[in-house]
Amino acid sequence: MLNQDAYTRAFEALLPSLSGSERDTRSAQLQRFFSAGLPNRSIETFKYSDFTALAEGAFALALKAPSPSLDAWTLPDCTQQLLINGHAATPTAALDGPISEPAHAGLAALNAAFATPGLQLQLERNVALEQPLHVLNLSVLDTPAKMIHLRHRIRLEAGASATVVLHDIGLGDAERWITQTLEIDLAANARLQLIRIQDESAATSGWFQATARIQRDASIQLLQFDFGGARIRNDLRLLLQGEGAECGLHGLFAPAGGTHVDNHTVIEHQAPHCVSREFFRGLAWDKAHAVFNGRIVVQPGAQKTDSEQRIANLVIGKGAEINAKPELEIHADDVKCAHGATFGQLDTSALFYLRTRGVPEATALSLLTFSFAADALQRISWPSLREFVTRRFLARMGGDLDAGELL
Amino acid sequence: MLEIKNLHATVNGTEILKGLDLTIQPGEVHAIMGPNGAGKSTLSKLLAGSEDYVVTEGSVRLDGKDLLELAPEERAAAGIFLGFQYPVEIPGVSNMVFLKAAFNAQRKIRGEAELSAGDFLAWVRHRVKQMQMDPQMLHRGVNEGFSGGEKKRNEILQMLVLEPRLMVLDETDSGLDIDALKVVADGINALRSPERSTLLVTHYQRLLDHVQPDFVHVLAAGRIVKSGGPELARELEEKGYGWLQQAA
């Protein structure tokens, strides 16, 4: 049962900070949330990700917290923007614009009822962001049953370009519930590289939804890296709406411990002559469970579509599990679509090759595991961030590989 | 140095080597030739420690010690190097990282001190130049996107860096143009010494024009059916293998 009392109490605490019109809109969203509820396993696309516990919980909105030392995440040559417990250091007004069709109405309505503005980036025509924008999105919580809801938006006008990093970090062991939505609009010829790093605390339930509308000759590269969390669901949707648009949707999920991480991606070719590439690598340690569902849709009229999807998985922990499924839905006849999913152990011939050179078996296995993940890590073109994420991955791997040498 | 006696080996239950005898003394270069399917690659991989093969009978001794009970990395540290017919690609792990890991691991197994980063770099750079390779290759993934010829050069580069005592080269000449063949042969010859031995496994005679063997053996149906000097290789080039297989 949905704990309406608790969510109503949380909403009442929010009311004083809202304007009159906003109260009405958000109250309506709260009612929508109450009628839709949160997804459970009876919904096909949430077969592996059950949010019942979040519906039943008594969550209160997280309060502002003082900033911890940011040294561990501060990168050179970028603009840093800080969000703590859903609150921006310098609050910005939310940009308006369409809200996309959600992966689940209840999740979207919950977010809409409670969300604070997170990243709000708008670039005018032909403006290029000179340095990457590094958004540190921290949850710093010592008391349990807190929730954070964020709404992000990126809008690039024609010919504008940017590199943006959304970096989620969870501090403290207290249980928390975080939802985020990100709406992206790329006008003709705009270029966006967006890297999301999800490194939540081990007690975090998180839902993240990104929708990108990509117009003529525009391109997006979206990289998703998952390291943390307890129960994580990402819904990533890229809509190729203008002729000649391109997208790359790549990433790595590397859960350990008891983490459950579920990535559902959709790439829709809605216009002719668009190109999409999707390459994901998945690894799972300990008793972690990873789910990957990658759907490619080619709409009627999207002729000359060029689409390729590859998903490779490596189960490391004896109690770990990965469920990965490609889905292809093609409604046009003149298209080039390739896809494939592999599940495997490390290549035994490569292991033998390394050992014949004197490399001990344990080190050889580490090098091959790193090599498997490198396919995703190397797609980060900003060197400082590539180094950061590589070090994070090596820490997850454990073992004796020297990050300094591998980079 | 290497003593193989009555070696029988199977893969997936099928016997490939059927009583092979071969003795290699320090400083000698032996060539093993033979038709496809004779067991040439089986022999080279088995010597390097592949777990794909099961030895059912016979012995292999290196310096009097049982080689078969050693792991591949221990065999490497003991001085065995296998140049692969099909070198493996390891994307994302640079050649430099790979060479350093191999070099230092072997020294560690042998109880020797590691080389400093600077000394090792100089050691490697010198050999890259010797193999006429672009130094930038050190920062590329191991064999990642290399052509067949580049992969073979890289095998010899690794060999020059690691300085093994017994070089086992499996079809190292295949896929090489004449210039690359010359560079590869020069690399092998540069390591020839009175203490070091070589086992060249090849289908064709052309590598033997550049690396002069002391002994040539013909392997057919899992056994050595004929042994001789360098002239045997030329005879095989003229007559093919048919006459020997009938004799076997």
HADDOCK unambig.tbl for C-alpha pairs under 7 A between the chains (distance, minus, plus):
assign (segid A and resid 350 and name CA) (segid B and resid 88 and name CA) 5.83 0.50 0.50
assign (segid A and resid 352 and name CA) (segid B and resid 50 and name CA) 6.80 0.50 0.50
assign (segid A and resid 353 and name CA) (segid B and resid 88 and name CA) 6.83 0.50 0.50
assign (segid A and resid 355 and name CA) (segid B and resid 72 and name CA) 5.50 0.50 0.50
assign (segid A and resid 355 and name CA) (segid B and resid 73 and name CA) 4.84 0.50 0.50
assign (segid A and resid 356 and name CA) (segid B and resid 48 and name CA) 6.23 0.50 0.50
assign (segid A and resid 356 and name CA) (segid B and resid 72 and name CA) 5.11 0.50 0.50
assign (segid A and resid 356 and name CA) (segid B and resid 73 and name CA) 5.47 0.50 0.50
assign (segid A and resid 356 and name CA) (segid B and resid 76 and name CA) 5.70 0.50 0.50
assign (segid A and resid 356 and name CA) (segid B and resid 81 and name CA) 6.90 0.50 0.50
assign (segid A and resid 356 and name CA) (segid B and resid 82 and name CA) 6.93 0.50 0.50
assign (segid A and resid 357 and name CA) (segid B and resid 73 and name CA) 6.51 0.50 0.50
assign (segid A and resid 357 and name CA) (segid B and resid 76 and name CA) 5.83 0.50 0.50
assign (segid A and resid 357 and name CA) (segid B and resid 102 and name CA) 5.44 0.50 0.50
assign (segid A and resid 358 and name CA) (segid B and resid 73 and name CA) 4.00 0.50 0.50
assign (segid A and resid 358 and name CA) (segid B and resid 74 and name CA) 6.73 0.50 0.50
assign (segid A and resid 358 and name CA) (segid B and resid 76 and name CA) 5.00 0.50 0.50
assign (segid A and resid 358 and name CA) (segid B and resid 77 and name CA) 5.99 0.50 0.50
assign (segid A and resid 358 and name CA) (segid B and resid 102 and name CA) 5.09 0.50 0.50
assign (segid A and resid 358 and name CA) (segid B and resid 105 and name CA) 5.90 0.50 0.50
assign (segid A and resid 358 and name CA) (segid B and resid 106 and name CA) 5.26 0.50 0.50
assign (segid A and resid 359 and name CA) (segid B and resid 73 and name CA) 5.89 0.50 0.50
assign (segid A and resid 359 and name CA) (segid B and resid 101 and name CA) 6.36 0.50 0.50
assign (segid A and resid 359 and name CA) (segid B and resid 102 and name CA) 5.04 0.50 0.50
assign (segid A and resid 359 and name CA) (segid B and resid 105 and name CA) 5.75 0.50 0.50
assign (segid A and resid 360 and name CA) (segid B and resid 73 and name CA) 5.86 0.50 0.50
assign (segid A and resid 371 and name CA) (segid B and resid 90 and name CA) 6.41 0.50 0.50
assign (segid A and resid 371 and name CA) (segid B and resid 91 and name CA) 5.67 0.50 0.50
assign (segid A and resid 371 and name CA) (segid B and resid 92 and name CA) 5.03 0.50 0.50
assign (segid A and resid 371 and name CA) (segid B and resid 93 and name CA) 5.98 0.50 0.50
assign (segid A and resid 374 and name CA) (segid B and resid 92 and name CA) 5.27 0.50 0.50
assign (segid A and resid 405 and name CA) (segid B and resid 97 and name CA) 6.49 0.50 0.50
assign (segid A and resid 406 and name CA) (segid B and resid 93 and name CA) 6.77 0.50 0.50
assign (segid A and resid 406 and name CA) (segid B and resid 97 and name CA) 6.50 0.50 0.50
